[in-house]
Amino acid sequence: MIIWFIIFFIILSVSLALAYFSMKDYQEIPKLEKEYSIFLIRRPEFFTLQTLETISDLCKGKILSFERLFKGSSKALVIFGPKKILSGRFSEILELLELEDYTNPPGEAVAWEVERRDLEFGNNNIFNSIPYLEEDEQFFWQLTVNGNQGQIRAVFISQNSERKKTLVSQLENLGEDYLQKVPRPLTGLQILENYRQRIFMPSQAFKVNPEEALKIIGLPRK
C-alpha cells in the first residue's frame, strides 16, 4: 500500500512539474490573417493617453502591438490589433491605413529583446538619441501588450556590416535609464519571428500602464 502511495506521489509531482514548465513558456499568438491587422497611424498627434486607454479597455484580453518604424530620416507609428475595433471610430480619429506586413525587408536583421529596469520612467523621448540612419537602413521597435503586461523587441537592418555593429551597440542603449537589453538565450532569428507574429510571452513580460506605454513608444505625455 505504501509503495503504491509513493508511486502515485511521484507521478503527481512529475505531472505538476511538467505543467509548470509548460505554462512558464506559454505563448499567446494572435490570429494574424483573420482577426488582426496592421495599421499605419497617419495622425499620431491624436494618439493621446485617453485614446490609448480607450483602445486598451475595448481590447481587454486581446493582444495589441505598438510599433515605431525608422527608415533613413523617415519614421512612422504603427498599431497592430483587432480589425473590428481599430477599423471603427479609431480609423477616422487616427486616419488609420491598413498595411501589408513590413517585417521582411532585404538585408540581414539583428534582433533583440528589451526589459524594464526597476526604475521610474523618465519624460524624455527615448528616440531623441537615435543615431543617424542611412536611407537603406531600418530600425523597428515593438511594444506588445496584453492588459497591463508588456514586452519589447527591437530589430535593426543594414547591408553594411561595419555600420551595423556600431549602430546596434547604440540602439541597444535606447532608454537606458529605465530599459535594458534582455540577456536571454534566444537567437536573433527567433526574436525576429516572434516580432513578426506579435507573440506575447507572459513569462517574459513586465508591468506597464498606458502612460508608460506612450513613453516606451516615444510619445511621452506633455
C-alpha positions as CSV (number, residue, x, y, z in Angstrom):
1,M,0.0,0.0,0.0
2,I,2.8,2.4,0.9
3,I,4.6,1.6,-2.3
4,W,1.5,2.5,-4.4
5,F,1.2,5.7,-2.5
6,I,4.8,6.6,-3.2
7,I,4.4,5.8,-6.9
8,F,1.3,7.9,-7.0
9,F,3.1,10.8,-5.3
10,I,6.0,10.6,-7.8
11,I,3.6,10.6,-10.8
12,L,1.7,13.6,-9.4
13,S,4.9,15.5,-8.7
14,V,6.2,14.9,-12.3
15,S,2.9,16.0,-13.8
16,L,2.8,19.2,-11.8
17,A,6.4,20.0,-12.8
18,L,5.7,19.4,-16.5
19,A,2.6,21.6,-16.2
20,Y,4.6,24.4,-14.5
21,F,7.3,24.4,-17.2
22,S,4.6,24.3,-19.9
23,M,2.9,27.4,-18.6
24,K,6.2,29.1,-18.0
25,D,6.9,29.0,-21.7
26,Y,3.3,29.6,-22.8
27,Q,2.9,31.9,-25.8
28,E,-0.2,33.8,-26.9
29,I,-0.2,34.1,-30.7
30,P,-2.8,36.4,-32.4
31,K,-4.7,35.1,-35.5
32,L,-2.9,37.4,-38.0
33,E,-5.0,36.7,-41.1
34,K,-8.5,36.7,-39.6
35,E,-9.0,38.8,-36.6
36,Y,-5.9,41.1,-36.5
37,S,-4.3,43.6,-38.8
38,I,-1.5,46.2,-39.0
39,F,-2.5,49.9,-39.4
40,L,-0.4,53.0,-40.1
41,I,-1.4,55.9,-37.7
42,R,-1.3,58.9,-40.1
43,R,-2.3,61.3,-37.3
44,P,0.0,60.3,-34.4
45,E,-0.7,63.7,-32.7
46,F,-4.2,62.3,-31.9
47,F,-2.7,59.2,-30.3
48,T,-3.1,60.5,-26.8
49,L,-3.3,58.9,-23.4
50,Q,-7.1,59.0,-23.5
51,T,-7.1,57.3,-26.9
52,L,-4.7,54.6,-25.8
53,E,-6.7,53.9,-22.6
54,T,-9.9,53.6,-24.6
55,I,-8.4,51.2,-27.1
56,S,-6.9,49.2,-24.2
57,D,-10.3,48.9,-22.5
58,L,-12.0,47.8,-25.7
59,C,-9.3,45.3,-26.4
60,K,-9.2,43.6,-23.0
61,G,-8.0,40.0,-23.4
62,K,-6.6,40.8,-26.9
63,I,-3.0,41.4,-27.9
64,L,-2.0,44.9,-29.1
65,S,1.3,45.9,-30.6
66,F,2.6,49.5,-30.9
67,E,5.5,49.8,-33.3
68,R,7.8,52.6,-34.3
69,L,9.5,52.3,-37.7
70,F,12.5,54.2,-38.8
71,K,14.0,54.1,-42.3
72,G,16.7,56.7,-43.0
73,S,15.2,60.0,-42.0
74,S,11.6,58.8,-42.2
75,K,9.6,57.5,-39.3
76,A,6.2,56.1,-38.6
77,L,3.9,54.8,-35.9
78,V,2.0,51.6,-36.4
79,I,-0.6,49.7,-34.4
80,F,-1.4,46.1,-34.6
81,G,-4.7,44.8,-33.2
82,P,-8.3,43.6,-33.7
83,K,-9.7,44.8,-37.0
84,K,-13.2,45.2,-35.8
85,I,-12.2,47.6,-33.1
86,L,-9.5,49.6,-34.8
87,S,-11.3,50.0,-38.1
88,G,-14.3,51.6,-36.4
89,R,-14.2,55.2,-35.0
90,F,-10.4,55.0,-34.4
91,S,-9.8,54.7,-38.1
92,E,-11.4,58.1,-38.5
93,I,-9.7,59.7,-35.5
94,L,-6.2,58.4,-36.2
95,E,-6.6,58.2,-40.0
96,L,-5.6,54.5,-40.0
97,L,-4.3,52.9,-43.1
98,E,-4.2,49.1,-43.2
99,L,-0.8,47.8,-44.2
100,E,0.8,44.7,-45.6
101,D,3.3,43.2,-43.3
102,Y,6.6,45.1,-43.4
103,T,8.8,42.8,-41.4
104,N,10.6,41.1,-44.3
105,P,12.8,43.7,-46.0
106,P,16.0,43.0,-47.7
107,G,19.2,42.9,-45.6
108,E,20.4,40.9,-42.7
109,A,18.5,41.6,-39.5
110,V,19.8,41.9,-35.9
111,A,17.0,41.4,-33.3
112,W,17.0,41.6,-29.5
113,E,14.6,41.9,-26.6
114,V,14.3,44.7,-24.1
115,E,13.1,44.7,-20.5
116,R,12.3,47.3,-17.9
117,R,14.6,48.2,-15.1
118,D,13.1,48.6,-11.7
119,L,13.0,52.4,-12.0
120,E,10.5,55.1,-12.7
121,F,10.1,56.1,-16.4
122,G,11.5,59.5,-17.4
123,N,9.7,62.1,-19.5
124,N,12.4,62.3,-22.2
125,N,11.6,60.9,-25.7
126,I,13.9,57.8,-25.9
127,F,14.1,58.3,-29.7
128,N,15.8,61.7,-29.4
129,S,19.1,59.8,-29.1
130,I,18.5,57.5,-32.0
131,P,21.6,57.5,-34.3
132,Y,21.7,58.7,-37.9
133,L,20.4,56.1,-40.3
134,E,21.3,55.7,-44.0
135,E,18.4,55.6,-46.4
136,D,18.7,51.8,-46.8
137,E,18.9,51.2,-43.0
138,Q,15.8,50.4,-40.9
139,F,15.0,50.1,-37.2
140,F,11.8,48.6,-35.8
141,W,10.8,49.0,-32.2
142,Q,7.8,47.0,-30.9
143,L,5.9,47.1,-27.6
144,T,3.5,44.2,-27.4
145,V,0.9,44.3,-24.6
146,N,-1.9,42.3,-23.1
147,G,-3.7,44.1,-20.4
148,N,-1.2,45.7,-18.0
149,Q,1.7,43.4,-19.2
150,G,4.1,44.3,-22.0
151,Q,7.3,43.2,-23.7
152,I,9.7,45.0,-26.1
153,R,11.5,43.7,-29.2
154,A,13.8,45.6,-31.5
155,V,15.1,44.9,-35.0
156,F,17.9,46.6,-37.0
157,I,18.6,46.0,-40.7
158,S,21.6,47.2,-42.7
159,Q,23.6,46.0,-45.6
160,N,26.8,47.5,-44.1
161,S,28.3,45.1,-41.6
162,E,30.6,47.7,-40.0
163,R,27.8,50.2,-39.5
164,K,25.5,47.5,-38.2
165,K,27.9,46.6,-35.5
166,T,28.4,50.2,-34.4
167,L,24.7,51.2,-34.6
168,V,23.4,48.1,-32.9
169,S,25.5,48.9,-29.9
170,Q,24.0,52.4,-29.7
171,L,20.4,51.2,-30.4
172,E,20.6,48.6,-27.6
173,N,21.0,51.5,-25.1
174,L,17.9,53.4,-26.1
175,G,16.1,54.5,-22.9
176,E,19.0,53.0,-20.9
177,D,17.9,54.9,-17.7
178,Y,14.9,52.6,-17.4
179,L,15.3,49.9,-20.1
180,Q,17.9,47.3,-20.8
181,K,18.7,44.5,-23.3
182,V,17.5,41.1,-22.2
183,P,20.3,38.6,-21.9
184,R,18.2,35.6,-22.9
185,P,19.3,32.5,-24.9
186,L,17.1,33.2,-27.9
187,T,18.7,33.7,-31.3
188,G,18.1,36.8,-33.4
189,L,16.0,34.8,-35.9
190,Q,13.8,33.5,-33.1
191,I,13.2,37.0,-31.8
192,L,12.6,38.3,-35.3
193,E,10.0,35.6,-35.8
194,N,8.3,36.4,-32.5
195,Y,8.3,40.1,-33.7
196,R,6.6,39.1,-37.0
197,Q,3.9,37.0,-35.3
198,R,3.4,39.6,-32.4
199,I,3.8,36.7,-30.0
200,F,3.1,37.6,-26.3
201,M,5.0,35.6,-23.7
202,P,3.7,36.2,-20.2
203,S,6.8,34.7,-18.6
204,Q,8.9,37.4,-20.2
205,A,6.6,40.4,-19.7
206,F,6.7,43.3,-17.3
207,K,4.0,45.5,-15.9
208,V,3.2,48.6,-17.9
209,N,0.4,51.2,-17.7
210,P,-0.9,53.3,-20.6
211,E,1.2,56.4,-19.7
212,E,4.4,54.3,-19.5
213,A,3.4,52.6,-22.8
214,L,3.4,56.0,-24.5
215,K,6.8,56.8,-23.2
216,I,8.1,53.4,-24.4
217,I,7.0,54.2,-28.0
218,G,8.4,57.7,-27.9
219,L,5.2,59.7,-27.2
220,P,5.7,61.0,-23.7
221,R,2.8,62.8,-22.3
222,K,3.2,66.6,-22.4
